[in-house]
Amino acid sequence: MKENKILQGEIYSSDNQKEKLTEEEVSVRRGEFPELTSDFRNSGKQDISFLSEVCLPINVELGHSRMKIKDILELRPGAIVQLDKLPDEPVELYVGDKPLAKGEVVVVEERLGVRITEMICHSEEKKN
């Protein structure tokens, strides 16, 4: 495996802290990883049941708006920002930045909720 030498420059540690290199040499080489076996690649479905208890954040997007910076700077408590959606339009649910579903806003025991009206199928998006 070929090894490179760096005399001066910047390096980032695993916690993203930038450190300046000195005159001391630092060895840099290409990572060596084992080849995946055909058993792993051809095994079909993998058992992912261990992931079923992982909690993921879900975000609900009510709508969008655009404002000039001067208007944003003038926002105060009580100000109203008008969104681009009508009250009866569905809201979107996201897991991370991926759309999951659409739904309608409801009140459940004094708290807001979303009744799912449509699931968004990602396998269809990949085909297009």
N, C-alpha and C positions, 0 to 999 in steps of 0.2 A: 504494500500500500504506500503510495507516494505521500511524503510529509512536507508541508510548507513551513517556512519560518517567517515570523512577523517580528520586525524590530521595533517599530513604533506605530501607534494607532489607538483605536478605541475598542474595547471589548465589553460586552454586556453579560452580567452574571445571571443566574437563573431567576433572581428576583428583580430583573430589569434595571439593576443599578449599573450605571456607566462607570467604567474605571479606565484611567489613562495608563497605557503600557509604558514602561520605562525602556531603557536600553537593553534590558534582559530579554532574551529570546523566549518566545512562547511557541510550542509545537502545535500545529494544526494539521489534522489529517481527516480523511474521509471516514465516516462511520462505517463499521462493518456489521451487517445484520444477516442472520441466517436466512436461507431461502425458505419460502413457505412450502410445505409439503403438499403433494397432490391430495392427501387425505383431508387437509384443512380446506383447500379450495373447492373440492368436489363433494363436500359432505352435505350440501343442500342447506336446509334451514338449520340455523344454530339455535341452541337453547338460550333464550334471553330472559327466561322467567325470573332470574335473579334481579333484573332491572325493574320489575313490577312495583316495588316499594319505593322507588326513587321519586321524590317530589320535584316537579318543575313549575316555574312561575308561568302563569297565564295572564296575559294582558288583554284588556278590552279597549278597543279603539272606538270612541264615540264619533269622531270626525276630525276634520282638519281646518286650519285657518292660516292665512298669511297676513302679516302685519309689518308695517315699516318699523324700523328700529326706534324712531322717535315716539311712535305710538306704544311700543312695548315698554319703553322707559316711563311712560306716563300712566301705566297700569297701577291701580290702587285697589284696596279691598272694596268690594261692591261693584267693581267694573264687570262688564259682561263681554265675553269674547264670543262672537257669532261663529258657529261652525258651518261647514258646507253641507250638512245633512238635514233632511226634514225629520220631524219628530217620529214619524212612523217608519222610517227607513231602518233596515237591520244594522246592527253594530257588528264589528269583526272581532273574533277571538284569535289571539296569537300565542303560540308557544315559541318563545324567543322571537325571531323575525319571520317565522313560518306561519302562514294563515292556517288555522285549524277548523274554524266554523263561523257561521253567521247566526245571529239571534236577535231577540227583542229584549229590551230592558224591562225588568219586572221588580216589584218590591216583595221581599220575603222576610216577614217578621221584622219590619223596620230597617232592613238593609237592602241595598240594591243587589240584584242578581241578573242573570241572562238566561232566557229560555232558548235553547238551541233550536233553530229552525232548519238549518242546512249544514251538512258536513262538507268540508272542502277536500276533495280527493287529490292527493299529490301524485298518484300514479298517472292520472290523466294529464296533469301539467307536464310531466316528463316526456310523454308521447308527442306533445305539440312542439 
